[in-house]
Amino acid sequence: MSNRTASVPRSADEIARSIEADLRSGARQPGDRLDPVRRAAERLGVAPGTVAAAYQELARRGTVVGQGRAGTFIAARPPVGAHGQVALPAGVVDLRSGNPDASFLPEMPRPPGDPVRYGTASVLPELAVAGRRWLEANGVDATHLAVVHGAMDGVERVLQAHLRPGDAIAVEDPGYPNVVDLARALGLAPVAVSLDGAGMEVAALAAVLRQVRAVVLTPRAQNPTGAAFTEARARLLREVLDRRPEVLVVEDDHNGDVAGVPLRSVAVGRERWAVVHSMAKTLGPDWRLALVAGDTATVDRVHSRLRLGSGWVSYELQRPVAAALADRRVRAQVRRAATAYGERRRALVEALRRRGIRAHGTSGFNVWVPVTDEAVVVAGLLSAGWGVQGGTRFRHHAPPGVRVSVSLLDPVDVERFAGAFADVVAGGEAGA
Ligand SMILES: Cc1ncc(COP(=O)(O)O)c(C=O)c1O
């Protein structure tokens, strides 16, 4: 195996990535035979087991196929890079695509214009432009961009691009339980890392960094605590993460601009990184669309895998999202929403503080209130007519608390709610 990338690959993952890079650049082609393990190992100065592990990983992804004694070959259609069809000369009737005849398609509610067919770009060009503009304005390098079906879909695809069953990943404690459930469903081992109002705690992350292959973080609008990275915390987290450049860092920007604070990424520019930016909270949860920005290999793996399964995110979704991102009135509405959510958050934290109750929440929809007994508070508030979320589902080792989503709390109700909370704490909970 020749060294066609800038630096000599040393680990199995680097070897696999350099072969993928060769495929993208055209330096390797489908059907090419890889160097036998021993020869490649000698050339690279690594153990044969390292090369064998790289080939196994590529085989698992469908990029190479082993053919016994004949060796290991690049697959006929490896899931790497773009797979566009060769353009036909003018005048040639194209009977290759398997597209339906547009004149036989029923009238569906859709914008006028040609229906989208197989073979179109997986990212609508207008969304690529608008998405890149948004991401880059938020300090996220969006050279490589994929469009997926929501934040969690993006997190799943990015994890699958790099991790294998048995790998450990660092998750926030308390944190969004679906991330933990997803990790377990992928056969990964979640490792809880404590967090405060500024995000993951630096020492706690440093303590587990040796044992994990990935970290999933929420840079703002953390669920359930409303935490957001401060500039200082982001810097310290970057410093700690820099000690392990090979660790994948995934940021879940599920709240987007309605979080009310800037996105301060600690992932951008790493060897393996992704920022997943969802539309669910700015445009509404049924807009199953998120942008994924990341390094070349990560985004390419996400793209290539998407192509084999769901194909792409429907242009019926991509078009209006692209228009919304580019629309000043939509952006103004998002700013108004962020302001209103922020007012609700601050009003609640302040109303509780006046009653002697400490609550947290500097961004997004959630306020987290530490309590002694979650069940008593949840039940007490329920009987007073308020539903709040007990913290058990969100916690590993973190102390108890309840989550109040202020996104649906009418400002006129804040004082009444805080009063009910104080009554429950003073009555049932104090005695619990
Ligand atoms: C931290 C976090 N990530 C992701 C999501 C879901 O985002 P999406 O609907 O885009 O998958 C949520 C939903 O509340 C969330 O709290």
The ligand as an SDF file (V2000), in Angstrom:
LIG
                    3D

 16 16  0  0  0  0  0  0  0  0999 V2000
  -30.3160   17.0220   23.3820 C   0  0  0  0  0  0  0  0  0  0  0  0
  -31.2930   16.7110   22.2940 C   0  0  0  0  0  0  0  0  0  0  0  0
  -30.8360   16.2020   21.1480 N   0  0  0  0  0  0  0  0  0  0  0  0
  -31.6730   15.8830   20.1450 C   0  0  0  0  0  0  0  0  0  0  0  0
  -33.0310   16.0640   20.2710 C   0  0  0  0  0  0  0  0  0  0  0  0
  -33.9060   15.6540   19.1420 C   0  0  0  0  0  0  0  0  0  0  0  0
  -33.5980   16.3930   17.9800 O   0  0  0  0  0  0  0  0  0  0  0  0
  -34.1830   15.9110   16.5860 P   0  0  0  0  0  0  0  0  0  0  0  0
  -35.6720   15.9730   16.6900 O   0  0  0  0  0  0  0  0  0  0  0  0
  -33.6350   16.8720   15.5730 O   0  0  0  0  0  0  0  0  0  0  0  0
  -33.6910   14.5150   16.3630 O   0  0  0  0  0  0  0  0  0  0  0  0
  -33.5520   16.5750   21.4570 C   0  0  0  0  0  0  0  0  0  0  0  0
  -35.0000   16.7740   21.6290 C   0  0  0  0  0  0  0  0  0  0  0  0
  -35.4460   17.4210   22.5270 O   0  0  0  0  0  0  0  0  0  0  0  0
  -32.6540   16.8800   22.4940 C   0  0  0  0  0  0  0  0  0  0  0  0
  -33.0940   17.3600   23.6580 O   0  0  0  0  0  0  0  0  0  0  0  0
  1  2  1  0
  2  3  1  0
  2 15  2  0
  3  4  2  0
  4  5  1  0
  5  6  1  0
  5 12  2  0
  6  7  1  0
  7  8  1  0
  8  9  2  0
  8 10  1  0
  8 11  1  0
 12 13  1  0
 12 15  1  0
 13 14  2  0
 15 16  1  0
M  END
$$$$
